Amino acid sequence: MPTEILMPALSPTMEEGTLAKWLVKEGDTVSSGDLLAEIETDKATMEFEAVDEGVIGKIMVAAGTEGVKVNDVIAVLLMDGESADDIGKTSAPKGDASSNAAPAEASAQTEPAKGYGRDGDAAQQDKPKAPAAGEKDGERIFASPLARRIAADKGLDLADIKGSGPHGRIVKADVESATAQPKAAKADAPAAQAAAPAPAKGAAMAAGPSTEQVIKMYDGRPFEEVNLDGMRKTIAARLTEAKQSVPHFYLRRDIVLDDLMKFRAQLNKQLESRNVKLSVNDFIIKACALALQQVPEANAVWAGDRTLKFTKSDVAVAVAIEGGLFTPVLKDAEMKSLSALSAEMKDLATRARDRKLAPAEYQGGSFAISNLGMFGIDNFDAIINPPHSAILAVGAGVKKPIVGKDGELAVGTVMSVTLSVDHRVIDGALGANLLNAIKDNLENPMTMLA
């Protein structure tokens, strides 16, 4: 039997992705380890490798297709002695541009073919596939992923749309020209409404207005609708959940940077021959990593019904990219030199902007840093990214009047920071001790090298 190549799960939370580019074509011979395609997740573009060897018999999902579900068939691999005739009737290739046949339902009696399972491992498909979304009178409605997404955005019911594609398949043009129709009330609607509990006070306010309601507010005003990509949807969902479910509290301190700036200038002069230039952010990373060692009770995360306490300092740092952000994690940061942290951070930031980070490089950690000082922001409050228990929001270093050690007024470089804390893991006094340790490390930078 031909081998089905399935859409892999490239991260533990991935449910769907975009098949950005095929690196092979039908008729190509591939071996285990050969690159087959580039797949975009909500966080990165990753290369997908072949597990078995054979010939690409049929590509089922066109390059550029969005919303491909994990474990959907994306191609068929032919083994020795097999030909295209062995593939039989299979689902039509996805994507409006290349669709030329309607998907066919697999026979319940057909022997399951070996497939590429989750995370690219070969696996037997011993369970029938779940029916695709969208059915009418028990009959599946065939529509391209793009058409389904546009229909969902416009509030359209695919059952009310007549497809113009091959075999009646609904394509992009069909949903773009359609308008939402009011749905007929079901006979049992009054009974269902009577049985349904009244919404809690404020529930509608929390949910916010619907897409149609918001668009109606701006009727007559020029605007452009921008569809959310996977990263934007993930950020919106995770941070909304975090702000609603994580009990945040905030601690603020001003940190005098004059000694650090002098020490940094000295180090950078000595490191010129090695082409190393340390940033203030490198010192902040080191200070936080050491503070987690100095206040070990704060080096923990919330895990549902318990906390996980760590012995190493794995510090995440927010990196802004087009359309979103990454939080790559510097592991064992307390053990690394400032120059090593600087080089690693530059590498992670570069690959984050290119969306080339592996999931293991941006998952984990117990603590995060978000630095907007380079944008001229004096101070701000950051939202905790679960399962982290705290995040340090860093503002710009600005000249301010300060009281010197001798009690005299002077002008110093002052940086305002805010520590957002998960109260389930860290109480007020513990959070204060952690922030004080960070402040002490930054105001006495030479001690970080001891």
VOLOKOL-100838 format. One record per residue (C-alpha): x, y, z. Coordinates in steps of 0.02 Angstrom, whole numbers, padded with zeros to 5 digits, always signed. Layout:
BEGIN
XYZ ...
//
This chain:
BEGIN
+00000+00000+00000 +00061+00177-00036 +00119+00273+00118 +00022+00428+00168 +00131+00574+00223 +00038+00669+00357 +00048+00848+00417 +00168+00837+00565 +00148+00917+00737 +00305+01022+00749 +00269+01080+00926 +00166+01010+01071 +00030+01142+01047 +00021+01141+00858 -00152+01099+00788 -00134+01165+00610 -00006+01250+00501 +00031+01322+00329 +00118+01215+00199 +00230+01358+00143 +00337+01272+00012 +00366+01101-00065 +00550+01055-00084 +00508+00903-00192 +00390+00871-00337 +00289+00722-00395 +00403+00588-00466 +00553+00634-00357 +00642+00495-00266 +00672+00531-00082 +00768+00445+00058 +00752+00452+00245 +00813+00622+00305 +00782+00713+00141 +00691+00879+00158 +00513+00871+00093 +00433+01039+00134 +00438+01199+00234 +00295+01215+00358 +00243+01373+00449 +00175+01354+00626 +00110+01496+00732 +00289+01528+00787 +00413+01473+00655 +00448+01406+00481 +00522+01231+00497 +00586+01102+00376 +00499+00932+00369 +00603+00778+00332 +00560+00611+00252 +00553+00459+00365 +00547+00323+00230 +00620+00309+00057 +00518+00301-00102 +00445+00406-00242 +00329+00555-00217 +00174+00485-00301 +00053+00627-00271 +00055+00795-00182 -00112+00818-00094 -00090+00993-00022 -00032+01137-00130 +00108+01253-00075 +00039+01405+00016 -00113+01315+00087 -00160+01380+00258 -00253+01292+00399 -00189+01116+00362 -00236+01010+00513 -00108+00901+00600 -00118+00723+00530 -00204+00778+00369 -00132+00688+00217 -00016+00807+00124 +00066+00685+00002 +00076+00501-00046 +00239+00404-00054 +00259+00254-00170 +00370+00109-00121 +00464-00012-00235 +00346-00096-00358 +00205+00029-00330 +00140+00151-00458 +00020+00297-00466 -00120+00173-00507 -00103+00103-00331 -00151+00269-00253 -00332+00251-00307 -00462+00381-00268 -00399+00496-00134 -00444+00666-00068 -00420+00809-00189 -00265+00915-00170 -00299+01063-00054 -00287+01243-00109 -00396+01336-00234 -00258+01357-00360 -00223+01172-00386 -00386+01086-00342 -00448+00982-00487 -00552+00845-00407 -00678+00831-00267 -00624+00742-00108 -00686+00564-00101 -00741+00477+00058 -00626+00335+00107 -00709+00165+00111 -00734+00098+00287 -00672-00070+00224 -00511-00002+00148 -00354-00064+00234 -00273+00080+00329 -00112+00138+00246 +00048+00167+00341 +00071+00354+00371 +00188+00483+00442 +00121+00510+00616 +00135+00655+00738 +00310+00733+00745 +00354+00648+00581 +00364+00470+00649 +00297+00331+00541 +00136+00263+00616 -00010+00152+00574 -00173+00244+00546 -00279+00125+00649 -00416+00250+00685 -00540+00322+00560 -00520+00507+00526 -00640+00626+00609 -00766+00699+00486 -00718+00868+00417 -00807+01020+00481 -00962+01067+00383 -01099+00942+00344 -01272+00958+00271 -01401+00822+00303 -01260+00706+00354 -01168+00739+00191 -00997+00820+00194 -00979+00994+00119 -00821+01011+00016 -00732+01178+00028 -00553+01237+00020 -00468+01287+00185 -00459+01469+00126 -00644+01468+00084 -00685+01396+00255 -00582+01530+00343 -00662+01673+00244 -00834+01599+00278 -00799+01592+00464 -00737+01772+00464 -00894+01830+00374 -01012+01724+00479 -01069+01622+00329 -01144+01448+00335 -01061+01340+00202 -01223+01240+00185 -01303+01396+00108 -01168+01421-00023 -01164+01338-00194 -00989+01290-00247 -00922+01333-00418 -00766+01226-00406 -00742+01050-00472 -00883+00934-00418 -00968+01078-00327 -00821+01118-00214 -00836+01287-00127 -00689+01401-00169 -00631+01575-00121 -00736+01667-00251 -00896+01584-00190 -00880+01646-00010 -00815+01818-00059 -00972+01852-00160 -01091+01779-00031 -01176+01871+00110 -01229+01803+00278 -01409+01743+00286 -01513+01742+00445 -01528+01564+00507 -01701+01492+00526 -01749+01459+00705 -01760+01277+00751 -01924+01207+00814 -01850+01168+00982 -01768+01338+01002 -01896+01407+01127 -01877+01254+01237 -01690+01263+01226 -01693+01446+01271 -01805+01412+01419 -01690+01276+01481 -01531+01376+01456 -01471+01470+01610 -01465+01658+01600 -01292+01726+01563 -01197+01788+01712 -01195+01975+01740 -01054+02051+01639 -01030+01895+01532 -01076+01985+01371 -00961+02128+01417 -00816+02009+01448 -00843+01922+01281 -00848+02089+01189 -00948+02134+01034 -00952+02015+00887 -00860+02043+00723 -01021+02098+00639 -01062+02220+00779 -00891+02300+00772 -00896+02317+00582 -01069+02394+00593 -01003+02528+00713 -00888+02590+00576 -01013+02581+00434 -00973+02717+00310 -00793+02739+00368 -00649+02676+00259 -00552+02531+00334 -00459+02374+00285 -00495+02204+00359 -00333+02115+00407 -00352+01929+00440 -00255+01862+00589 -00113+01742+00557 -00075+01595+00670 +00049+01691+00779 -00070+01838+00809 -00212+01718+00855 -00099+01624+00976 -00037+01784+01059 -00215+01848+01077 -00280+01685+01151 -00135+01652+01270 -00118+01827+01340 -00306+01849+01359 -00309+01686+01456 -00156+01740+01557 -00227+01909+01604 -00393+01831+01655 -00330+01677+01746 -00160+01726+01820 -00174+01834+01977 -00047+01969+01934 +00028+02092+02056 +00161+02221+02019 +00321+02280+02104 +00418+02432+02046 +00595+02494+02077 +00713+02625+02006 +00889+02561+01971 +01039+02679+01960 +01147+02624+01814 +01299+02738+01826 +01418+02605+01895 +01354+02478+01769 +01378+02598+01623 +01559+02633+01675 +01595+02448+01701 +01515+02405+01533 +01621+02535+01443 +01780+02462+01521 +01734+02284+01473 +01686+02330+01295 +01852+02419+01271 +01945+02263+01329 +01835+02150+01220 +01857+02250+01059 +01992+02130+00997 +01867+01987+01013 +01733+02086+00919 +01618+02076+01071 +01507+02219+01125 +01402+02195+01281 +01231+02278+01292 +01140+02334+01449 +01016+02195+01411 +01155+02065+01429 +01187+02128+01606 +01000+02123+01644 +00990+01942+01589 +01139+01896+01698 +01069+01994+01847 +00901+01905+01836 +00982+01734+01818 +01088+01761+01972 +00940+01832+02069 +00844+01671+02038 +00989+01580+02121 +00996+01704+02265 +00808+01689+02294 +00780+01505+02243 +00600+01497+02307 +00553+01617+02166 +00629+01505+02032 +00468+01407+02007 +00315+01393+01896 +00130+01352+01923 +00082+01177+01865 -00105+01164+01896 -00111+01080+02067 +00072+01106+02117 +00225+01212+02081 +00385+01157+01996 +00542+01225+02077 +00702+01232+01973 +00886+01226+02016 +00945+01310+01855 +00903+01485+01792 +00818+01473+01622 +00777+01652+01573 +00664+01697+01426 +00686+01862+01334 +00549+01940+01228 +00603+01975+01048 +00490+02081+00937 +00466+02017+00759 +00351+02070+00620 +00174+02028+00672 +00213+01964+00846 +00351+01911+00964 +00455+01764+01022 +00524+01728+01195 +00681+01624+01164 +00752+01545+01322 +00932+01559+01379 +00960+01400+01480 +01081+01388+01626 +01103+01576+01612 +01179+01590+01786 +01326+01483+01730 +01369+01580+01571 +01485+01728+01551 +01419+01896+01493 +01503+01873+01323 +01427+01700+01303 +01253+01766+01348 +01277+01910+01225 +01325+01794+01081 +01184+01672+01118 +01055+01811+01132 +01108+01887+00965 +01094+01717+00881 +00923+01679+00956 +00857+01852+00912 +00916+01839+00732 +00838+01668+00707 +00680+01724+00797 +00657+01865+00671 +00683+01739+00530 +00560+01620+00617 +00692+01485+00620 +00688+01440+00805 +00651+01261+00856 +00510+01241+00985 +00636+01187+01118 +00720+01356+01101 +00567+01461+01145 +00475+01347+01266 +00510+01330+01451 +00594+01445+01574 +00524+01511+01737 +00559+01697+01715 +00552+01821+01570 +00620+01992+01524 +00533+02119+01412 +00642+02271+01373 +00561+02420+01287 +00694+02543+01345 +00769+02553+01169 +00602+02622+01110 +00608+02764+01237 +00476+02690+01353 +00506+02747+01532 +00403+02610+01617 +00264+02486+01582 +00178+02331+01652 +00206+02167+01559 +00085+02020+01553 +00152+01855+01620 +00170+01720+01486 +00118+01556+01571 +00189+01449+01641 +00317+01582+01691 +00290+01650+01867 +00362+01824+01835 +00414+01944+01699 +00525+02098+01717 +00470+02250+01615 +00622+02359+01582 +00612+02543+01537 +00740+02665+01469 +00888+02730+01567 +00863+02918+01583 +00955+03057+01671 +00870+03104+01835 +00915+03194+01995 +00968+03069+02129 +01033+03076+02307 +01214+03017+02305 +01296+02904+02433 +01362+03057+02525 +01187+03132+02534 +01221+03263+02401 +01106+03289+02254 +01177+03228+02089 +01122+03179+01914 +01119+02992+01878 +01059+02871+01745 +00902+02789+01815 +00808+02640+01742 +00631+02603+01798 +00579+02419+01806 +00416+02332+01848 +00407+02150+01904 +00241+02067+01860 +00217+01919+01977 +00101+01767+01982 +00032+01772+02160 -00003+01584+02155 +00185+01552+02153 +00267+01706+02227 +00199+01807+02373 +00232+01992+02400 +00384+01979+02514 +00464+01844+02405 +00436+01949+02249 +00512+02100+02337 +00666+01998+02383 +00685+01941+02202 +00671+02118+02133 +00792+02184+02265 +00918+02050+02214 +00902+02103+02032 +00929+02286+02082 +01081+02245+02189 +01161+02144+02049 +01139+02285+01923 +01197+02422+02040 +01351+02320+02088 +01397+02241+01921 +01570+02179+01969 +01492+02058+02093 +01409+01967+01947 +01581+01909+01891 +01628+01838+02062 
//
